[in-house]
C-alpha cells in the first residue's frame, strides 16, 4: 500500500482541540485515544 505522509504539528492538534474540533482525520485512532484518555493538549 502507498502511504501519504502528512505535515502535522502538535500546535495544529492543540488548536483543533481548543476549538472543539476533532483531529481524527490527522491521527491514528490509537493516538487520538491516548490524547483524549490522558487529557493531553489541555
Secondary structure, DSSP 4 states (H G I P E B T S, - for coil): ---------HHHHHHHHHTT---TTTS-HHHHHHHHHTTTT-
